[in-house]
C-alpha cells in the first residue's frame, strides 16, 4: 500500500534498450500526464508530479509492466516533495500520539519516508487514510514499520549512510540499469560456471558465471583457516578485469561467503551487489569485525573501512521471491536456504530461459527455531550447484529435538554441580538458536533460570534478527511482534556483557551461570577469557554447538587434549582441562547427508547437472556419486579453476 508497483509476469523476455523502453511507456501513459522514466537497476521508476492521476487511471502500472516485462515503481517528482523538516512536521501532525513514533528515516534515493512506531495500526489509520494524507501533503512515499524489540545500531547506521549518499546511489542505480539495457550482442547463447573458491574445500566460496553476454560472480568469501591464501582466485583470466563484471550476488553474510567482497571494490569493481536486506546488515557487522579482529592480532587485512563503505553504496536489496534483472540476459530470484538470517538459494534464469541454474548456498533442509526448511520449489532447474559440507556416507546429525535434549542435559548437570557453562558460539545463527533453546528450558520450568551472559557481537547480531521479522519462522515472528513478554530474545535472563570490567566481575563471581561468547572455534575473541579462567574446574562445562575447523583450539579440545598452551599476559602458560566437555551436533546450520539427498529429491524436475562444492574432495565425490546413481544425472566435483560448460 505504501509504494505502488506492478510486476511483470513470466514469459518471453523482451530485450529493449532504454530508448525503446521509454517509447513503449509513452504509448501507454495518457498524453496529458507529466512523467519521466528512470532506471533503478532492474526496476523501472515512473517519476511524476501527479502520482494520484496515474493511480486513478485504472490498471495503468500493470499495463506498462505487462508490456515491458519489468517491475514498475511509482515515484513522486522532487517538485512536489516538501523539505525533510517540513515532511517530519506533517508526519508528526497526522500520525496520532497513540502510535508512539520512535524513529523517522528518510531515503531520498527512493523518495521514501519510513516511520518506526510501537503501534503501526494507529499510524496507518483506517484503510490507510493517514498514509494517503501524508503522501498528499508531504509528497514523499511513506511506509510504516513496527519498532523492533531490540534496537540495532547497524541497521540504524546503514539507513543514515544510504540517505546521506542518496544522489550517488540514484546515479549508480541508473548506471546499473543502463548496463542491463545495453544492446544485444550477436551470436549463439552459451553459459559456463567456473570454480574460483570452495571447490573440494570449505571456505572462500566464489562461483563465476559467464554467458555470451554477461559475467556474474556469486559469493566472494574468505578462507578463515588460511593466513597465507585467504582469497578466492580473483586473478583467473576470466575474472579480470574486475571492473568489467556485470554483477555480484551474495547467498549470505558469513565471512566464508562475503568476507572478501570489499577487495573487489578496492581493486576497481563499481557494479551492483545483489543480496537480501538481512545479508546486507549482517555482512557490514561481520566485515567490520573481521577488520577489528585482524587489527588486534596485528594481521594486515586486504581491505579497509573505506572499501566496506563503498561496497554499501553499491548494494541493491532484493527480497525473497522477487525476480529482478541483473544482466541483459540474466534474471535473479532469491529464496530461503534455512542456514542463517537472510541466507538464500540463488536462481538464475539465463537467455530467455534457455538455462536455469540454482546455487543452493549453505543450506539447512530442516525447520529450526529460527527458520523454515530450505525452499525446494523452483520454476525450472537444469543445473544445481550444491554444498557438500556433510555429504559423505557417515555424515548424519541428530535432529533439533535431540540437540535441545542434549543442551538440557548438560545445563541441568552443570547447574546441579554449581558450575558454569561456557558456550563458544558464532555471533550470527548459532547463538540465536541456542538462546531460544535456553529460553525454552527456563520458561518451561525444566531448569531453574540463571543469568545467561552474551559476550561479543551476539547482542547486535540478535538485534539485526529482530529488525527482519519477515525472514524468521511465523511463530518466532509473532512472538517478536507481540508485547506480551513472549519474545525469547528479550527475556530477563539474557544480559549483554558491556566492557571489560563486567567481564572480569563475571569471571570472579562464583555463582552458576551460562556464557555465550564469540569466537565460536576458540581462535580468539572474549570466549578465551572465560575459557582460561574456568576450564580447569571439574564443576564447569565447555559446550560446542558449532563446527570446529581443523587447526583451531576448539578442534584440538574435541580430539581430547588434556592441556593446551595459551598466551596469558604475554607469557605462554599451560591451561589444564578439567571441565566436562560436550559437542552438540544437532544445532548445525548445514544439511547433513540425509537432508541434502532429501532436498534434491524434492526438486522437480530433477536437475540434469549437479555440481558439488563446499566440502572436502571425499565428501563432494561421495555425494556426487550417490546423486548420479539415484537420479541418472551428470554430477561434477570440480577443483578450483575448473570450468564446466552448461549449454
C-alpha positions in Angstrom: 0.0 0.0 0.0 2.9 2.4 0.6 4.9 2.2 -2.6 2.9 1.4 -5.7 4.4 -1.0 -8.1 3.5 -3.6 -10.6 5.4 -6.7 -11.6 5.7 -8.3 -15.0 4.6 -11.8 -15.5 6.9 -14.5 -16.8 7.1 -15.3 -20.4 9.4 -14.3 -23.3 11.9 -11.6 -22.2 11.8 -8.6 -24.4 15.2 -7.1 -24.9 14.7 -3.4 -25.0 17.3 -0.6 -25.0 16.5 2.3 -22.6 15.2 4.4 -25.6 12.9 1.6 -26.8 11.6 1.2 -23.3 10.7 4.8 -23.0 8.9 4.7 -26.4 6.8 1.7 -25.2 5.9 3.6 -22.0 5.0 6.7 -24.0 2.4 4.7 -26.0 0.6 3.7 -22.8 0.6 6.8 -20.5 -2.1 9.4 -21.3 -0.5 12.4 -23.1 -1.7 15.0 -20.5 0.1 13.3 -17.5 3.6 14.6 -17.0 6.2 12.0 -16.1 9.8 10.8 -16.7 11.2 7.3 -16.8 14.2 6.4 -14.5 16.1 3.1 -14.1 16.6 1.6 -10.7 18.9 -1.3 -11.5 16.5 -4.0 -12.8 13.4 -2.0 -12.0 11.8 0.9 -13.8 10.6 4.0 -12.0 7.8 6.3 -13.3 8.5 9.7 -11.7 5.6 12.1 -11.8 4.4 15.3 -10.1 0.9 13.9 -10.3 1.0 10.3 -8.8 -2.7 10.3 -7.9 -3.7 10.7 -11.5 -1.6 7.7 -12.6 -3.1 5.7 -9.7 -6.6 6.8 -10.8 -6.1 5.6 -14.3 -7.2 2.1 -13.9 -4.5 -0.7 -14.2 -2.0 1.7 -15.8 1.0 0.4 -14.0 0.1 -3.2 -14.5 -0.4 -2.5 -18.2 3.1 -0.9 -18.5 4.7 -3.8 -16.6 3.0 -6.3 -18.8 4.2 -4.5 -21.9 7.9 -4.1 -21.0 8.2 -7.2 -18.8 9.8 -5.3 -15.9 8.7 -4.3 -12.4 7.3 -0.7 -12.5 7.6 1.5 -9.4 5.8 4.8 -9.0 7.9 7.7 -7.5 7.0 11.3 -6.7 8.8 14.1 -8.6 11.0 16.2 -6.4 8.9 19.3 -7.3 6.1 18.1 -5.1 8.3 16.9 -2.2 8.5 19.0 0.9 11.8 19.5 2.7 12.7 16.9 5.3 12.0 19.3 8.1 8.5 20.1 6.8 7.8 16.5 6.0 8.7 15.5 9.5 6.3 18.1 10.9 3.5 16.8 8.6 4.2 13.2 9.7 4.0 14.2 13.4 0.8 16.2 12.9 -1.1 13.4 11.0 0.1 10.3 12.9 -1.6 10.2 16.3 0.4 10.2 19.5 -1.1 6.8 20.3 1.1 5.3 17.5 4.2 6.1 19.6 6.7 7.1 16.9 10.3 6.1 17.8 12.2 6.9 14.6 11.6 8.7 11.3 14.0 7.7 8.5 14.4 9.4 5.1 15.7 7.7 1.9 16.0 10.4 -0.7 17.2 7.8 -3.3 13.8 6.1 -3.3 11.9 9.3 -2.2 10.6 7.4 0.8 10.0 8.1 4.5 10.0 5.1 6.9 8.2 5.7 10.2 9.0 3.3 13.1 6.4 3.2 15.8 5.1 1.0 18.6 1.6 0.7 17.2 1.6 0.5 13.4 -2.2 0.1 13.1 -2.7 3.5 14.7 -0.1 5.1 12.4 -1.6 3.7 9.2 -5.2 4.7 10.2 -8.4 3.2 8.8 -7.9 2.0 5.3 -4.5 3.7 5.2 -6.1 7.2 5.5 -3.1 8.7 7.4 -0.6 7.5 4.9 -2.6 8.8 2.0 -2.8 12.2 3.7 1.0 12.3 4.4 1.6 11.4 0.7 -0.7 14.2 -0.5 0.7 16.8 1.9 4.4 15.9 2.0 4.8 14.5 -1.5 7.1 11.6 -0.2 6.2 7.9 -0.3 5.6 6.6 3.2 6.0 3.2 4.8 5.3 2.2 8.5 7.2 -0.4 10.5 6.8 -1.7 14.0 9.7 -0.7 16.3 11.9 -3.8 16.8 12.1 -5.1 20.4 15.9 -4.7 20.3 17.4 -1.7 18.5 20.2 -2.5 16.1 22.9 0.2 15.7 24.0 -1.4 12.4 20.5 -1.1 10.8 20.2 2.5 12.1 23.7 3.4 10.7 23.1 1.9 7.3 19.8 3.8 6.9 21.5 7.1 7.7 24.5 6.3 5.4 22.3 5.4 2.4 20.3 8.5 2.8 23.5 10.7 3.1 24.6 9.2 -0.2 21.2 9.3 -2.0 22.3 11.3 -5.0 25.2 8.9 -5.7 23.1 5.9 -5.2 20.4 7.1 -7.6 23.1 7.7 -10.2 24.6 4.2 -9.6 21.2 2.5 -9.9 20.7 4.3 -13.3 24.1 3.1 -14.5 23.3 -0.5 -13.4 20.0 -0.2 -15.3 21.7 1.2 -18.5 24.1 -1.8 -18.4 21.2 -4.2 -18.2 19.5 -2.4 -21.1 22.6 -2.4 -23.4 22.1 -3.6 -27.0 22.1 -7.3 -27.6 25.4 -8.9 -28.7 25.2 -11.2 -31.7 26.0 -14.9 -31.7 24.7 -18.1 -30.1 23.7 -18.4 -26.5 26.1 -20.3 -24.1 26.8 -20.4 -20.4 29.6 -21.7 -18.2 30.4 -21.8 -14.5 34.0 -21.5 -13.2 35.2 -22.6 -9.8 37.0 -19.7 -8.1 36.8 -20.9 -4.5 35.2 -23.5 -2.1 35.6 -26.4 -4.6 36.9 -29.5 -2.8 37.4 -27.3 0.3 35.2 -25.3 2.8 35.7 -21.6 2.8 36.3 -18.7 0.3 33.2 -19.6 -1.7 33.2 -18.0 -5.2 31.5 -19.1 -8.4 31.8 -17.3 -11.7 29.0 -17.5 -14.3 29.9 -16.4 -17.9 27.5 -16.3 -20.8 27.9 -14.9 -24.3 26.7 -11.6 -22.9 27.4 -11.4 -19.2 29.8 -12.1 -16.3 28.4 -12.6 -12.8 30.2 -13.6 -9.6 28.3 -15.5 -6.9 29.8 -15.1 -3.4 33.2 -13.7 -2.5 34.4 -15.4 0.6 37.5 -15.6 2.7 39.3 -18.7 3.7 39.3 -18.2 7.5 41.6 -21.1 8.2 44.4 -19.8 6.0 46.6 -16.8 6.6 48.7 -17.4 3.6 46.0 -18.0 1.0 42.8 -16.4 2.2 41.3 -15.2 -1.1 39.4 -16.8 -4.0 41.1 -17.0 -7.4 40.4 -13.4 -8.4 43.4 -13.4 -10.8 41.9 -16.2 -13.0 41.9 -14.7 -16.5 38.1 -14.9 -17.0 37.5 -12.8 -13.8 39.8 -9.9 -15.0 39.4 -7.0 -15.4 37.2 -6.8 -12.3 35.6 -3.6 -13.5 34.0 -5.5 -16.4 31.9 -7.7 -14.1 28.2 -7.2 -14.6 27.1 -8.1 -11.1 28.0 -9.7 -7.8 25.4 -11.8 -6.0 25.7 -13.0 -2.3 23.9 -16.0 -0.9 24.5 -15.0 2.8 26.7 -12.9 5.1 29.1 -15.4 6.6 32.7 -14.4 6.0 33.5 -17.5 4.0 30.9 -16.3 1.5 31.0 -12.4 1.8 34.3 -11.6 3.6 36.3 -10.7 0.5 33.7 -8.6 -1.2 35.4 -5.2 -0.3 38.5 -6.5 -2.0 36.6 -6.2 -5.4 35.9 -2.6 -4.7 39.5 -1.9 -3.6 40.6 -3.1 -7.0 38.2 -1.2 -9.1 34.8 -3.0 -9.3 32.0 -0.5 -9.3 29.0 -2.6 -10.2 26.0 -3.8 -8.2 25.9 -6.2 -5.3 22.6 -8.1 -5.0 21.6 -9.6 -1.7 18.7 -9.7 0.8 18.4 -6.9 3.3 19.5 -9.1 6.3 22.6 -10.2 4.4 23.4 -6.5 3.8 23.2 -5.7 7.5 25.0 -8.8 8.8 27.7 -8.5 6.2 28.6 -5.0 7.4 28.7 -6.3 11.0 31.0 -9.3 10.2 33.3 -7.5 7.7 33.8 -4.6 10.2 34.6 -7.2 12.9 37.0 -9.0 10.6 39.0 -5.8 10.3 38.9 -5.2 14.0 40.0 -8.7 15.0 42.7 -8.7 12.3 44.0 -5.4 13.5 44.1 -6.6 17.2 46.1 -9.6 16.1 48.5 -7.5 14.0 47.4 -9.0 10.7 47.0 -6.6 7.8 43.5 -7.1 6.3 43.3 -7.0 2.5 40.9 -4.0 2.6 39.9 -1.2 4.9 36.8 0.5 6.2 36.5 2.8 3.2 36.2 -0.3 0.9 33.4 -1.6 3.1 31.6 1.7 2.9 32.0 1.9 -0.9 30.5 -1.6 -1.1 27.5 -0.5 1.0 26.6 2.2 -1.6 26.5 -0.4 -4.4 24.2 -2.8 -2.6 20.8 -3.5 -4.3 18.4 -5.1 -1.9 16.3 -7.9 -3.3 13.7 -9.7 -1.1 13.0 -13.4 -1.3 10.8 -14.4 -4.3 11.2 -11.1 -6.1 12.6 -11.6 -9.6 14.9 -8.9 -10.9 17.2 -8.5 -14.0 20.9 -8.3 -13.1 22.4 -8.5 -16.6 21.0 -8.2 -20.2 20.3 -12.0 -20.3 20.1 -13.0 -16.7 17.2 -12.7 -14.2 17.8 -13.4 -10.5 15.4 -14.8 -7.8 16.4 -15.4 -4.1 14.6 -18.0 -1.9 15.0 -19.2 1.7 18.0 -21.5 2.3 17.4 -22.0 6.0 21.1 -21.5 7.0 21.3 -18.1 8.7 19.2 -14.9 8.7 18.5 -13.9 5.1 20.5 -16.8 3.6 19.3 -17.7 0.1 19.4 -20.0 -2.8 20.2 -18.1 -6.0 18.1 -19.0 -9.1 19.4 -17.6 -12.4 17.2 -17.6 -15.5 19.6 -17.3 -18.4 18.9 -16.2 -22.0 15.1 -16.2 -22.4 15.0 -19.3 -20.1 17.4 -21.4 -22.2 19.1 -22.5 -19.0 18.3 -22.2 -15.3 20.9 -22.6 -12.5 20.3 -22.8 -8.8 23.2 -22.2 -6.3 22.0 -23.7 -3.1 24.3 -21.6 -0.9 24.9 -23.0 2.6 21.6 -24.6 3.4 19.5 -26.4 6.0 16.7 -28.7 4.9 15.0 -28.9 8.3 12.8 -26.4 10.2 14.7 -24.9 13.1 13.7 -22.5 15.9 14.6 -19.6 13.6 14.0 -20.6 10.0 11.8 -22.7 7.8 13.5 -25.5 5.9 15.2 -24.6 2.7 12.9 -23.9 -0.3 12.8 -26.6 -2.9 10.3 -25.1 -5.3 11.9 -23.5 -8.4 10.2 -22.8 -11.7 13.0 -24.8 -13.5 16.4 -26.1 -12.7 18.7 -27.6 -15.3 21.9 -27.2 -13.2 22.1 -27.3 -9.4 25.3 -26.2 -7.5 25.0 -27.7 -4.1 27.0 -27.6 -0.8 28.5 -30.8 0.4 29.9 -29.9 3.9 28.3 -33.1 5.4 27.8 -35.0 2.1 29.7 -38.3 2.9 28.0 -41.6 3.8 28.5 -41.3 7.5 27.6 -37.7 7.9 24.3 -37.8 9.9 23.4 -35.3 12.5 21.0 -35.5 15.4 17.7 -33.6 14.9 17.0 -30.2 16.5 14.8 -32.1 19.1 17.8 -34.2 20.1 20.0 -31.2 20.3 17.6 -29.5 22.7 17.6 -32.5 24.9 21.4 -32.7 24.9 21.6 -29.0 25.8 19.0 -29.5 28.6 21.1 -32.4 30.0 24.4 -30.5 30.1 22.8 -27.4 31.6 21.0 -29.5 34.3 24.1 -31.4 35.2 26.3 -28.3 35.4 23.8 -26.3 37.5 23.4 -29.3 39.9 27.2 -29.1 40.4 27.0 -25.3 41.0 29.1 -24.9 37.9 29.3 -22.6 34.8 28.6 -23.5 31.2 30.9 -21.9 28.5 29.4 -22.0 25.0 31.7 -20.8 22.3 29.3 -19.5 19.5 29.3 -17.7 16.2 27.6 -14.4 16.6 25.3 -15.0 13.7 23.0 -18.0 13.6 24.1 -20.5 16.3 23.9 -18.0 19.2 20.3 -17.0 18.4 19.4 -20.7 18.1 21.0 -21.6 21.4 19.3 -18.5 23.1 15.9 -19.7 22.0 16.6 -23.3 23.2 17.8 -22.0 26.6 14.8 -19.6 26.9 12.5 -22.6 26.3 14.3 -24.6 29.1 13.9 -21.7 31.6 10.3 -20.8 30.6 9.0 -24.3 30.8 10.4 -24.7 34.3 12.6 -27.7 33.2 15.7 -25.8 34.5 15.8 -23.1 37.2 16.9 -19.9 35.4 20.4 -18.5 35.9 22.0 -15.4 34.3 23.0 -16.0 30.6 25.8 -13.6 29.6 26.1 -12.7 26.0 29.7 -11.5 25.1 31.0 -10.4 21.8 28.8 -9.3 18.8 25.9 -11.5 19.9 23.6 -8.8 21.1 24.0 -6.7 17.9 23.5 -9.8 15.7 20.3 -10.6 17.6 19.1 -7.0 17.2 19.5 -7.5 13.4 17.4 -10.6 13.6 14.7 -8.6 15.4 14.9 -5.9 12.6 13.9 -8.5 9.9 11.0 -10.5 11.3 9.8 -11.5 7.8 12.9 -13.7 7.4 12.1 -15.8 10.5 9.5 -18.6 11.1 6.0 -17.4 11.5 5.8 -18.4 15.2 9.0 -16.6 16.1 7.9 -13.6 14.1 4.6 -13.5 16.0 6.4 -13.6 19.4 8.7 -10.8 18.3 5.8 -8.6 17.3 3.6 -9.1 20.4 4.2 -7.1 23.6 3.3 -10.0 26.0 6.8 -10.9 27.2 6.9 -13.9 24.9 9.8 -12.6 22.9 12.7 -15.0 23.6 15.4 -12.5 22.6 14.4 -10.0 25.3 14.0 -12.4 28.3 15.3 -11.2 31.6 18.0 -13.9 31.9 19.9 -12.7 28.8 22.4 -10.0 29.8 24.9 -8.4 27.4 28.5 -8.0 28.7 29.3 -4.4 28.1 33.0 -3.9 28.6 36.0 -5.5 30.3 35.0 -4.6 33.9 31.8 -6.5 33.8 33.6 -9.5 32.1 36.1 -9.5 34.9 33.5 -9.4 37.6 31.6 -12.3 35.9 34.8 -14.3 35.8 35.4 -13.7 39.6 31.8 -14.5 40.6 31.4 -18.0 41.9 27.6 -18.5 41.3 26.3 -20.7 38.4 25.7 -19.1 35.0 25.8 -19.7 31.3 28.1 -17.7 29.0 27.6 -17.5 25.2 30.7 -15.8 23.8 32.5 -15.5 20.5 34.6 -16.7 18.8 32.9 -20.0 18.0 36.1 -22.0 17.3 38.1 -20.7 20.3 40.5 -19.0 18.0 40.2 -15.6 19.6 37.5 -13.3 21.0 36.1 -12.8 24.5 35.4 -16.5 25.0 39.1 -17.0 25.6 39.0 -15.1 28.9 36.3 -17.4 30.3 38.0 -20.5 29.0 41.4 -19.8 30.5 39.8 -18.9 33.9 37.2 -21.7 34.2 38.4 -24.7 32.1 40.4 -26.3 34.9 37.5 -26.8 37.3 35.6 -30.0 37.1 32.2 -28.5 38.1 32.2 -26.3 34.9 31.3 -27.4 31.3 32.5 -26.5 27.9 29.8 -27.0 25.3 30.5 -26.8 21.5 27.5 -26.1 19.3 29.2 -25.2 16.0 31.7 -26.5 13.5 35.3 -26.6 14.7 37.7 -26.3 11.8 40.9 -28.2 11.6 43.8 -26.3 13.2 41.7 -24.4 15.7 41.9 -24.7 19.5 38.3 -25.9 19.5 39.2 -28.9 17.3 42.2 -29.8 19.4 40.0 -29.9 22.5 37.4 -32.1 20.7 40.3 -34.5 20.0 40.8 -34.9 23.7 43.9 -32.8 24.5 44.1 -32.7 28.3 46.1 -29.4 28.4 46.7 -26.6 25.9 49.2 -23.7 25.7 47.7 -20.2 25.9 49.4 -16.8 25.9 48.5 -15.1 29.1 49.8 -11.6 29.8 52.4 -12.0 27.1 53.7 -15.4 28.5 52.8 -18.8 27.3 51.1 -20.8 30.0 49.6 -24.3 30.1 45.9 -24.4 30.7 44.8 -27.8 32.1 41.3 -29.0 31.0 39.3 -30.3 34.0 35.8 -29.3 32.9 33.2 -31.6 31.3 33.2 -31.2 27.6 30.4 -31.9 25.1 29.8 -31.4 21.4 26.1 -30.9 20.3 26.0 -31.5 16.6 22.2 -31.0 16.1 22.4 -27.2 16.1 24.3 -27.2 12.8 23.2 -24.7 10.1 24.2 -27.1 7.4 22.1 -30.0 6.0 23.5 -33.5 6.8 23.8 -36.2 4.1 20.2 -37.3 4.5 18.8 -33.7 4.2 21.0 -33.0 1.2 19.6 -36.1 -0.6 16.0 -35.2 0.5 16.5 -31.7 -0.8 17.5 -32.9 -4.3 14.7 -35.5 -4.1 12.1 -32.7 -3.6 13.3 -30.5 -6.5 11.1 -31.3 -9.5 12.0 -32.0 -12.2 15.4 -33.3 -11.2 18.3 -31.2 -12.5 20.3 -32.6 -15.5 23.6 -31.4 -13.9 24.6 -31.3 -10.3 27.9 -29.7 -9.2 29.1 -30.4 -5.7 31.3 -27.9 -3.8 31.9 -26.6 -0.2 33.2 -29.9 1.2 36.5 -31.8 1.0 37.2 -33.9 -2.1 36.0 -37.1 -0.4 32.6 -35.6 0.6 31.9 -33.8 -2.8 32.8 -37.0 -4.6 30.7 -39.3 -2.5 27.6 -37.1 -2.6 28.0 -36.7 -6.4 28.3 -40.5 -6.8 25.1 -41.2 -4.8 23.2 -38.4 -6.7 24.4 -39.8 -10.1 23.3 -43.3 -9.3 20.0 -42.3 -7.8 18.9 -39.7 -10.4 20.8 -40.7 -13.5 22.0 -37.1 -13.9 25.5 -35.8 -14.6 27.5 -34.9 -11.5 30.7 -33.0 -11.0 33.1 -32.4 -8.1 35.5 -30.0 -9.9 38.6 -28.5 -8.3 39.2 -24.7 -8.1 39.9 -23.1 -11.5 38.0 -25.7 -13.5 35.2 -24.6 -15.8 32.0 -26.5 -16.7 30.0 -25.7 -19.8 26.3 -25.8 -19.1 24.9 -25.1 -22.6 
